[in-house]
């Protein structure tokens, strides 16, 4: 289990995509690929319509399906809870891409596979992940697990697929 978790306050997210752009820039991705997505979620019917944004990327799950799917030891779960992809061992077969229910692993041209590494190098140096630092409204946070005791996932529409992603989604109403 990770020492820290992503906390995403869907009530604060304005869908500006600063997090996804900063992630794309850090990973050097072309415009048509994303490791982090900002999804627009709509519900209800007129006149009671609700809409919010949900950030989605690799949540370094406790029981990662991508790890189980990889037959080439290219994906590993570190002692600190991070699920990382080793490009040297990766064959680009795409089994991990198909296995991830969050669509957090992408295939690039040339049979190259890429996934969010949670900015592991930055976090071990004492920084928050790039996406968290870029968030203009502080909707995306990276908190110590001990600070989150009693905090529930209150985005009832989020499907955790039973693999215990290191994320808490909240939908709060701000006046």
C-alpha positions, 0 to 999 in steps of 0.5 A: 500500500502506498504511503500517500494517496491521490485525493480528487475533489470533483467539486473543485475541478473546473476541467481546465486540463492543467493537470493533463497538460503538465503530465503530457509535457513531463512525459513528452507525449504527442497531442493525441495521447494522454496518461491523465484524462479529465472526464466530464461526468453528467447526470440527471435530467432537466431541470435537475442536471449535474455535471462535474469533472473526474481526473483519471490516471494510474492510481497504483492499485493495491492489486494491479491487474496490469501486473498480473497481465504482464508476462514479461516482468515489465511491470512491478509493484515497489515496496512504497506501493508504486506500480512501475513499468520497466521499458527494458523488459516491455515487449509492447504486447499490450496485455497490460493495456487491455487489463487496466480498467482505468485506461491508464496505460497507453500504446504509442507507435512502434509497439511502445507502452507507457503508463503513469509512474506517479512522478515517482522520481519527484515524490521520492525527492520530496515533491508532489506529482506534477499533476498535483502541482499544476492543479489551479484549484487544488482539486487534485491533492496527494496526501499522507494516508494517515491524514485521510482516516475516515474520508470516504470515496463519495463519488458513488459513480466511480467504479474501483473494480475491487482492485483498491486504487490509491485514490479518494474521489470526493464530490463536494458542493461549494457555495 
